[in-house]
Amino acid sequence: MPEPQIFDLVLTGGTVIDPASGVNGRRDVGIKNGRIAAMEPDLSRAETHERIDVSGKTVTAGLIDTHAHVYEHVTGRFGLNADMVGVQSGVTTLVDQGGPSCMTLGGFRHYVSEASHSRVLCFISCYLVGGLEGHYYPELYGPNGVNVDHTVRVARANPDLVRGIKAHAEIGGQSRWGLEVIRMGKEISRQAGLPLYIHLGQLWPTKDGAVPDADELVRELVPLMEKGDVLAHPFTRHPGGFISSTGEVHPVVYEALARGVTVDIGHGSHFSFDMAKRVLDAGIMPFTLGADLHGYNVKAPPKDKDTSKREDNPFFGVAPFSLAIAMSELLAMGMKLEDIIPLVTANPATMLDRSDSLGSLAVGREADVSVFEVLNGRFRLTDNSGAEMMADKLIRPDFCLRGGVRHDSNSPLIPPLAAA
């Protein structure tokens, strides 16, 4: 008769929502040697070295943020600390969107990915300069700043880290070089066998005050996209998003989705409650939820500041921001929690082609687990235009396990309870 299993840790009393396993209900989760060893209705009598009561809380596979900017220091003011955005905010896996390039991936691996407690992957930039200063200088991002062969070679040589290609389709670039860069990015994507992730919404000023047709940009772009490619910032208020100049969703967007192109929210500086409502009401559901935090839209508050006071709050809008706040906004807009969880667990794992190792609490998987509360009350949420929405629920991370190791949610990006 086999000896009873002795766990290192058991999480008891929580509500497990694990879409990949089809579980939604009360379960206890047993951890041993950094892996999920059991998920059962009751492990209260199981022998364990540690037990954490998570009653009243939600337990999910480790949250995955599909749009982060964490190439700290190298990308200047743009890159945030990976663990502040990651495990300290209840998120176990980050995908840096376009920070490293074929020339800087080695530094990203050594100084960010290998140095962080969070798992940090990337969609490599199609541009040689990557995300330096947050793409602040448009003249660096034309066709002369792209090397297809070198980028393909580096992407193929680093499959453990590089999971896709990042490019921008917006009217500032269109006014300078049309869609040539996008076509080059798509060629990199095809040769590397990786998805292409496209930024929508104006990023740069137009050349010489030109007024390009943002609707035409979308009409030309979308046919280039293939199954598995990703359109980001569908809820942007800037020209060139999902909503056309006539106020309706571009018909070609529906065609792209029918072909298997997916949608990442890519919140950041490209989220509007109004645009989100229009897109959601049109029946378009995002596949993944990237928070898109970076140094131009959030910053860690000074330790001596009381961020519960509006005038002392240094974040964009009126509140600190995290992936959990982005989830809370979708909750406030009418989505169910059970429909939001896949956007930050199972679906990102599919996007990364890592469904065999990420996005699920299946027994045998690495113990990447996120635990959070859904608070009841009155909470003020703010979009990038300054529009406010009052919500009666707020998702607040408690802690996460990364490979079985606990990390408390103590990031300055999480609002203090008094402020919430």
N, C-alpha and C positions, 0 to 999 in steps of 0.2 A: 504494500500500500504506500503510495507516494507521500512524502512528508508535506504538511501544509505549508503554503507559501508565506514567507515573511516579507512584508512590504517595507520599503524605505519611508513611504509617505502614503497616506490615504486622505483624499478629499471627501468629506461626508456631508450629506444633506442638501447638496446643490441641485439645481435644475440644469441638466446637460442638454444643450442643443448642438447636435452634430449631424448636419444634413448629409454628409458623406456616408454616415453609418445608419441613417434613418432613425436616429434617436432624438426624442424630444420629451423629456420627463425627468423625474427624480432618479438620479443614479449616483453611486459612489465610485470614485476613480482611484485605483491603486497604482502606485508608481514603484518601480524597482529597477535599480541600475540605470537610471535615466530614461526608462522607457515605460510606456503604458503597459501595465501587467494585467489589469483587470478593469472592467467597467460593469458593475453589477447593481441591482436594486438596493442591496444592503451588504455593506462590508463592515458593519459595526462590531462584529465579533472577530474580525480578521486581526492577526498579529501584525503590528507595524511599529516602526521606530518613532514615527511622528504621525499625528492626526490633526487635520485642520478642518474645523467646522465651517462650511460655506453655506449654511442654511440661509435661504432667502436671496441667494446670489445665483448668477448664471455662469455656467462653466462651458467653455467652448474650446475647440482646437485653437492653438496659438494664432492670434490675429495677424493678418498679413496686410501691410500697407503697400499698395501697388504703385504709389507715386510719392517718393521721398526725395529730398535733396540733402544728402549727408556727407558730401565730400568736403568735410570740414577743413578750413584754412586754404586748401588748394583752390576752391571756387570762391574765395574771398568772403564777402558778407553773405553770400548766398547759402553756403553750406552750414547746416546745423550739426550738433553733436549726435551721432547715431544712437547712442543709448538713451539720450534725453527723449528722442522721438520714438525710440523702440521700447526696450524692456522696461524702462522707467515710466512709460506711458501705457503699459499693459500690452504692448505689441511685440511679438517675438521675431517677426521677419519683416525686413524692409527691402523695397526695390528702389534703388536710386535711379531716377529717370534722367539719363543723359549727362550726369556729372562727369564720369570718366570717359575718355576717348581711347582710341588705339594707342595714343602716345602717353597717356597717363594712367592706364589701367593697372600697371604694376604698382604704382604708388597707392592706388585705391585698394588693391588687394592687401598690401602690407600694413598701411596706416589706418584703414577703416575696417575692411571686412575681417581681417585676422585679428585686429586689435579690439573689436567690439564684443560685448556679451550678446548683443542682438545678432541674428543671422542677417547679413547684408549682401544682397545680390544686386544686379544692375541690368538695365537696358543701356547698352553702350551707345554713346553719341555717334551719329554719322559724321559729325564735324570733327576736324582734327583738334580743335581747341576745347571740345567738350562744353561743360557748363561754366567756364571761367566767368566770374562775376555775374553769374546768372544770365548769360547771353546778353549782356548789357550793350555790347558793341556790334551792331548788325553787320558791319562791313566784314566781320570775321566769318560770317555764316553763309557765304555764297558758294557757288560751285567750285571755285578755286580753293576753298577751305575743306573740301571733301576728298578723301583718297579711298576709293572703293576697295582696291586690292588689299591695302594695309589693314583696313578695318575688318574686312572679311577674314583675313589671316589671323588677326588677334582674337576675334570672336570665336573662330573655330578652335583656337588653341586654349581657350579658357571656358569650356562649357559648364564647369562647376559654378562659375560666377556670372557669365554673360548669358542672359536668358531672352534678349531681344534687342532691337535697334530703335533709337529715338530720333525723331525729326520734327520739324515745325512746318505747319501749313497755315500761313497767316498773311494778311494783306501788306504788311511792311516788307516782308521778303518778296511777295508776289510783285510788288512795284519795282523791285530791283532786278530779279532774275526769273520771274515767272515760277513755274513748278519744277525747274530743272533739278534743284536740290532734292525735292521729294522723289523724283524719278531715280536719282542716284541712291537715295536711301532705300528705295524699294529694291534696287539691284543688289545692294548689300544684304538686305533681308532675304532675298531669294537665294543668293549664293551661300549665305551662312545657314540657311534653313531655319531662320528665326522670325518671329512676328515683328512687324513694324508698328511702332506706337507713335501716333500722330497728335501733336498739340494743335488744337483749334482755338481760335480767338486771337485778336490782334495782340502782338507782342512788341513790335518795333514801330516807330513813326514811319510813315510812307515817304518815299524818296521825292524830294522837291515838291512836297505838298500834293502829290498825286492822290486821286480818289478812286482806287480800284473798286471793282464790283465784287464785294465779298460773296455774294450768291454765286457768281460765276466761279470763284475759287473753289467753293464746295462742290459745284457740279463737275469741275475738272478733276478734283482730287479723288472723290469717292470711287470712281471706276478703277482707279489704280490699286485700290485696297483689295486684299484677298482674305480668304477664310483664315481666322486666327489673328489677323491684324486688329489693331485697337484704335478707336477714335476717342480722344480724351477731351474733357471740358465740354460736355454736351449742354451744361447749364450756364455757360458763360454769357455775360451781358455784353461782351465785346463783339464787334462785327466778325462774322465768319464762323459762327457756331451752328447749332442744329436749327435754330429759328431763323427763317429767312427775313428779308426786309418787309415782307408782307405779313409777318407775324405768325407764320405757320411752319411746321417742320418741313425741311427740304424733302421732296419725294425721293431723291436719290439716297437719302439716309435709310429709308425703308428697304430700298433695293440692296444696299450694302449689308444690312442686318440679315436679310434673307439669304445672302451669300455666306454668312458665317462670320462677318466682321463683328467685333464686340465693342462694348462701350465701357470706358472707365470714367468715373465722375471727375477725378482729378480736381478736387475742391479748390484749395489754394486761393489764388486771387481771381478765380474764374467761376464763382458760384453766385447765382442769383436765385432767390426764392421764387421770383416771378417767372424766370425762364424755366426753373426746375418744374414748377407746376404745369407750365404749358407742355413741356416735353413728356412728363409723366401722364398728364391727361390725354396725350396723343397715343398712349399705349406703349411708349418706349421705356423699357426697364433697363437700368444699367446692369452690367455683368460683374463689375468690380468697383470698389470704392477706395480710391487713393486720396489721401488727405492733402498732398502737395504742400507740405509745410516747408518754408525756406526762410532765410534771413531777411527777406524783404517784406514778409507778411507776419512773422512772429519774431520775438526775441525773448530771451529769458529775463525776467524782471530782476532788478537789483535786490539783494537780500534784505535791505533795510526799507523796502517799499511795501506798503499795504495795498495789494492789488485788488482788494475788495472795494476800494474807493475808485470810482470811475476816473478821477483826474490823475490818479497815480498809476493807472493801468497802461503799460507800454505796448500792449499787443494791438494788432489791427482790429478794427471794430471796437467792441466794448467788452470783450471777454477773451481769456486764454483759449487756446484752440488745440485740438488733438484729433486723432482718428475717432475717439469716442464721442467727441462733440459732433463730428460729421455724421456719425451714426445717429446721434440724438436728433439732428436736423431732419433726417429721413423719417424717423419715428414721428416727429412733430408734423410732417407733411402727409401722414396717413399710412405709411408703410408699416407692416407688422414686423416685430422683432424677428420672427421666424424667417421672414423674407430678406431681412438685412444681414443676418449672420452669414448666409452663403457668399455675400459680396466681399466678405473679409476673411473667409476660410476656404471652403471648397472651390469656389470659382477662381480665386487667385492662384490656387494650386494648379488648376487646369491651365490658366494663362501662362504659368511658368513651366508647364509640362513636368510638374513635380507632384502629381496626384498620388503617386506611389509612396511619397514620404511626407508631404505637407497637407494641411487642411483637414485633418481628421484625427479623432481620438481612438481610432481602431487599435485593438490590442496588438502589441509588438512594435508600434510606431515610437519614434523618439517622443519623449514627454514634453512637447510644446503645448502649453495649456494657458488660456487666459480666463481670469475670473473677474467679473464685474457686477456692480449693483445697478438696478434701475430705480433711481430715486423718484419719489413723488413730490410734487410741490408746484411752484411757479418759477419758471426759468426763462430768462431773456436770451434769445439767440439772435445773432446778427449776421447778415451776409456781407459781401464785399462792397456793396453799394451803400451800406449803412442802414438798409431796411431791417426792421426788427420783427421778430415773431415770438410770441409768448407760448411756452410749451409747458405741459403738466408733467413731463417725464424727462429725466436726464440720465444718460448712461455714464457711469463713473467707474473707471477701472480700479480694482483693489490690488491685485498682484498677478504676476504670470510666472510660469515655469518655462525655462528654456533649457532643454535637455535635462529636466528634472530639478534644476537649480532655481530657487525662488528669487524673484526680483520684485520688491514692493513698488507700487505705483506712486512714486514721489517726485515725478517730473514737475518742473515749474510751469509746464504747458497745461497742467491739469488745474482747473480753477479751485481755490480754497472753498470749503463748504459754505463759509459765510458769503463768499462772492456768488456762488451758485444759487 
